[in-house]
């Protein structure tokens, strides 16, 4: 009788193939790069479209005071919902150490006019020098509206 020796253990490859892992990491990186700019708007507001919108790049800074008024009359400072009575003091605290006291308003095109005016009044009572209303540029469509 002869003994049969099996050499199957020598054929096993113990090297790690990193190519699939790199592919997955690159896909995740691309997804995060695409999603990150979308997260900066914070509150979803359908702004008014105007013919002669002026670019306001300072509104995109992280430390900019941006107040959003939604269609259902909710008021947000940044991405945090606040009441109109708390809006003034919170904006005042945000702008306390700033030289230029500017607040940007993003109001939904279907928001109640009275709510927007109440929010502007609450901000103006804190000593804000300038209030800017953010709008979107209307696209030029041939034969359009």
N, C-alpha and C positions, 0 to 999 in steps of 0.2 A: 504494500500500500504506500502510495506516495501522498505527501501533504501538499495541498494546493495553497499557495501564498497569494493573497489578493493585494494588489498595489493601487487600489482605488483612492486611497488617501493622498497619494502623491499627485494626482491629477487635479485636485481642488485648488482653485485660484483664490487667494485671500486678498488680492488687491481690490481697492475700492474704486469704482468708476464714478468720478465726480462730475462728469459731463451732464447728466440729468439734473443734478443738484444746481449746477451753475445756470442751466436753462430755467429752472423754476425761480431762482433768485433774480434773474434778469426780468422775467415776466412780472414778478412782484414789484421790482423797482419801477418798471414802466407804469404799472397800475397806480402806485403811490404818486408818481410824478404827474399823472393825469388828474388824479383826484384832489391833490393839494390845492391848486388854484380855485377849485370849486368850493372849498371849505371856507375861503376868506369872506365870501358874501354874507355868511352867517344866517341872515333871515331872508327867506324867500319873499321878495316884493316885486310886483310887476310895475315898474316905474313908468311915469308919463313919458311919452315920446314927443320930442319937439324938433322943429326944423333947424334951429341954430343953437344946438347944445354946446356949452363951453366945457372943455376938458378940465377936470379938477383932479390931477394926479395925487394931491395931498390927501384926498379922502381914502386912498388905498393904504396909507401907512398904518402900521399896527397901533400906534398911539393916538390915532385920530379919533375924535369924539363923533361917532355916527349914531344918530337916532333913527330908528325905523318905525314907521306906522303901517300896520298891515290893514288888509281889507276889512277885517272884523274888529277894528278899533283897538288892537293891542299895540302897546308901545314898548319898544326894545331899545336898550342902550347897549350897543355892541350886539351880543347875542343873548343878553339877559333881559327877561321881561321885567318891566318896572311899571309902577302906577304913575299917573301924571303928577300926583302930589310928591312922590319921591324923585321924580326926574330932575327937577331943579337942583336940589342938594347934591345928588350924585354927579351931575355934570359939573357943578361947582368944585367938587372934590377932585374930579379928573383934570380940570383945567387950572387948578390952584397954582401950580408952579410953572405954567407956560406963559410965554411972552404974548403970543398971538392967541387970543381966545376965540377960536373958530369952531362951530358945530355944523356938521353936515347932516341933512335930513334926507332920508330915503322914504318917500311916501308912496304907497300903492295908488295906482291911478283910480281905483274904486274906493279908496278910503274916505271916511266922512270928513268933510272940510272942517267941521267944528273940532274934531279930535286933533287934526293936524295943527290948527291954530292954537288950541289949548296947550299942546306940546311945545310949540314955538314960544308962547307966552311964558310957560314954566321955565324954559331955558333962558329967555331974555331977562328974567328977573334976577338971575345969578350974576349978571355983569358980563354976559357974552357980548363981544364986540361985533361979531359977524355971524350970520346964519346963512348957509348955502343950501339950496334945494337941488338935489341931484336928479338929473333926468337922463334919458337915453336919446341918442341921435336917431331920428326917424329915417328909415332906409328909403332911398329914392327909387320908387317903382314906377315904371313907364305905364301910364294909363291907370295908375293906382289911386289911392285915396287922397 
